[in-house]
Amino acid sequence: MSRPDAIEAHPATLVALVAFTLISLGLGVVANLVASKRAGFLTKYFLGSRSLGAFAVALTAAVMSGGTFVGFPSFVYQYGWVVGLWIASYMVAPLTILGILGKRIGQLARRTGAITLPDLFRARYASPALGLITSLLIMFFLSCFLVAQFKAGGVLMKIVLPASAGDWLGADGLGAKLDAAYLLGLLIFTATVVAYTAFGGFLAAVWTDVFQSIVMAVGVMILLPLALHAAGGMEQATTAGMKIAGDGFAFGPGAGRAFHPMGLAFSFFVMWAITGMGQPSTMVRLMAFRDSRTLRYSIIYQCFYNAIVYIPLIFIFVAARSILPGLENPDEAMPRLVIRLSNPYWAGLVLAAPYGAVMSTVSGFLLIIASGIVRDVYQRFIRPHATERELAKASYVATIAVGVCVALVATYPPKFLQLIIVFASSGMAAAFLVPGLMGAFWRRASAAGALAAMIAGSGVTLALYAYGSYLGLQGFDQNIGPKPTGFGAYYLLGLEPGVWGLLVSLLAGVSVSLVTRPPEPKHVAWLFDADAPDLLAAPTPHGQNRSADVTST
Amino acid sequence: MPKREDSLLRNARREAIIIGLVWLAATVYCCVASYVLGYDRPGRPLGVEDVRPIFGVPRWVFWGYLVPWAVCGVFTFWFAGFYMVDDDLGSDHAEEMAEDPRDV
């Protein structure tokens, strides 16, 4: 069955994308071989034995996902130059995301032996309940995020598959609601990313991330001169965009609607640069870098990388408005522009950029959820004395099971890719950033305070999204931000819900910490003072020395 | 005996405060400059003649977020390259914890 709306990709584009996929799989195999030479399965599978170099930290901690190459270009195409301000906090994001918490998280993770974020919170606050709630919240928000990413992966693969690909799945038997070509794309995407992630673990995710990030940067560099040439330069592109979309294309708050009023401009400086610190995927990288020097260099590399990827993307998709003036679905701006401007082989390479961004996000997040299941549920509650072999098997099974479950949900894909990404990012930051900051820098922060910060922050964010979605379903439009599509945010006083979530989380964390019992002085001394006592002599949550408590719980 | 705070903690806190101030400065400058130079508002509709391109991009884009982006890049290079301290992160106890995580 052919698709009337299909983008006509040349077979060579598919060949280039398949080659890219095979290289990613190959890196997974090599990572597995390298990792198998290192001791300690859990540390190497979920944290790469804390051996990440500067290049790897910089490129894998870059806040890129399917949204970077699908949702973001779509926004620039629709609303114009103001979307550059939407992303502009990336100018300071490497400093904030890696520099504020980096060294302290790295130190605390080593001192407590933490492998996962729940491990870290549990040890810092001496609270098993906090660890469990952290795990559950991570699983909830990351699962939402992953569904959106799987959809992006399926859509991108569908675009380069032959028009008749849907017939291979027996499209006629699937019913009107299912798109056979999308399902085939989703199947290929799922098989690839789950295979290399499950097999190679954290190192595979990181190595493929690095490879894919390089491909993304090269893809953008290729597209920039092609787009500028086709549009006749930036000035021409701006003027043409204004004729097509209205004068707002060149100014704030954006073309057609108030996409980015000042309240949201401030919000998104908080959203990307500050909430990026609170993402579990970022914190895991901060637990995995090699040393302080590595961290410093990775900040510089990421700063350079952001500048050569995001600024060109703004230029490219401002130009795209005049090159492809009447796109019905702006989410297709990237693939359509690539196929229009490049020769088929270049197109395959450039299309690999968004595909790589989605794959790298998915692989990292799959491992975070799997580590939560293995470390925080299986090992803690079901098999505390599991052997390395059992843990290895559980890790492989958990990674595959999570991937398959998310793919099944994505067979009925959500429509709001970028909004779901913003929602999940806001929710995670509102839940984890304040407990992370308090835990790293404030001795007085208590487990009750961290718990209050987590629940209040994520609760407020969820409530504002739920209310926004309710209003959206009633047909109410606040006329700011992206067009409502049913699922959406409620911008209280014009600010993004994540900002309110963070504010409430901070208030709750500080006030509850101050009115509850202070943490055990010996425990805090272990984490905050020089000449800290030896780990085995440090107190446990049960008030005993660790050496006396190894098997008591 | 008075407590002696970990030197990494002291350095990390000082660096975090500086980074926070830089973030605040970037946020305030970008929002104010963009609003003043390039936001359509009541009583001041903007049109083609207000684009006033610099190197092909609208003037407000150039001064509102491209120049600050470059300035932040230079600052980041100096701060991370020369100012931040190479602190020792300590030894890793993950192996001890992996044996039985319940007592952490």
Interface residues (C-beta under 8 A of the other chain):
Chain A: A39 G40 F41 L42 T43 L47 R50 W81 V82 G84 L85 A88 S89 M91 V92 P94 L95 T96 G99 I100 L101 G102 K103 R104 G106 Q107 R110 R111 T112 G113 A114 I115 D119 R122 A123 P128 G233 M234 E235 T238 T239 M242 D247 G248 A250 F251 G252 P253 M262 A265 F266 F269 V270 A273 I274 D291 S292 R293 L295 R296 Y297 I299 I300 C303 F304 A307 I311 F315 R375 Q379 R380 P384 H385 A440 F441 A525 F528 D529 A530 D531 A532 L535 L536 T540 H542 R546 D549 V550 T551 S552 T553
Chain B: K3 R4 E5 D6 S7 L8 L9 N11 A12 R13 E15 A16 I19 G20 V22 W23 A26 T27 C30 C31 S34 Y35 G38 Y39 D40 P45 L46 G47 V48 D50 V51 P53 F55 G56 V57 P58 W60 V61 G64 Y65 L66 P68 W69 C72 G73 T76 F77 F79 A80 G81 M84 V85 D86 D87 D88 L89 G90 S91 D92 H93 A94 E95 E96 M97 A98 D100 P101 R102 D103 V104
